Amino acid sequence: MRNVFAFLCLGLLLLSGAAQAGSDGAKPPLDLNRATAEQLEALPGIGEVKAAAILAVRDANGGFQSVEELEAVRGIGPALAMKLKPLLKVDSQGRKRVKASNP
C-alpha cells in the first residue's frame, strides 16, 4: 500500500512539472518597436534605466530594424543581447517612419 501511495505522489509531481514546463514557452516574442517601458522591464536583465534607454534609441532612430541593433543601447552588451534575442522580435510594420523636416 505504501508503494502505491509513493507512485501516486511521484506521478502527480511529474505531471505538475510537465504542465509548468509547457506553459513557460507560451508567450510570443515582444516587438521591440511597439513595446512599452513596462513590457521591457519585465524582460530579464532590463530595469527601468535600460528600458528608458531602449525607448530613447528607438525614438531617436525611428525604430529598430533588427534585434541585433539592441547592442547599440547603452548598458546592453553582447551577452545580454543574446539572452534577450529569443524573447524579442522586430516587426517591420511597427517601425516608425521618420518625417523629413520642411524648410
N, C-alpha and C positions, 0 to 999 in steps of 0.2 A: 504494500500500500504506500509506503514511503517513496518507493521508486516512481510510482505513478504520479504522485504529487510533485516530485522533483522534475520529471519530464514535462509535466503540465506547466510548471513555472518557467522552465527553460524555453519551452515553445512560445509562451506569451512574451517573454523577454526578447526573443529573436524577432517575433512579428512586430513588436513595437519599434525595434531598431530599424527594421526594413521600412516601416511606414515613415519614420523620420527621415531616413536617407532619401526616400523617393520624393518627399516634399521640399527638400532643400534646393534642388535644381529647377524648381518650377518657375522662378522669376525670369522674365525676359530681360535681355540686356538693356541698360539705361542709355538713352540717346543723349550724348554729350551736348548737342545743340538745343535740346529742349529741357534739360534737367534743371530743377530748381536748386537753390542752395541747400535746402533741407534734404533733398534726394541725394545730392552729392555727399553731404555729411554722413549719410548712412553707409557709405562705402568704407571698406577697411582702409585705415591709414589717412583718411580725409577728415579733417576737422573744419571748424569754422573759418580759419585763416586760409587754408588751402582751397576750400570751396569758393571763397571770395576771390582768390587769385585765379581760379579756373574761369569764373564768370567774367572777371576783368579781361583776361586774354581772349575769351570768346567774344565779348563785346567789342574789343579793340580790333579784332581781325575779321569780324563779320561771321564768326562761327569757325568750327573745326572741319577740316576736310578728311582727317583720319584720326584714329585713336592715338597713333604714334605722335601726333602733334602735342599731346598732353605733356610730353617731356620738356616742352618749351615753357611750361608753367613753373615759376619759382617754387622750389620745395618738392618737386616731383622728379625723381631721378629714374634711371632705367629699371631698377629693381621694383619700385612701386608701380611704375607704368606697366610692367609685365604682370604684376599681381592683379592690376585693375583691368587689363585688356579683355579677359573673358566676360567681365561684368558690364562692359560698355560697348556701344556701337555709335556710328555716326551716320545719321540718315541724311542723305543729300537733299531731301525735300525740306529738312529742318534748317538748313544753312541759310542764314540771313543774307540778303543782297545788300552790299554796301552802296549807298547812293552817292553819285558824283555830285560835288558841290557846284552850284551855279555861280558864275562870276557876277 
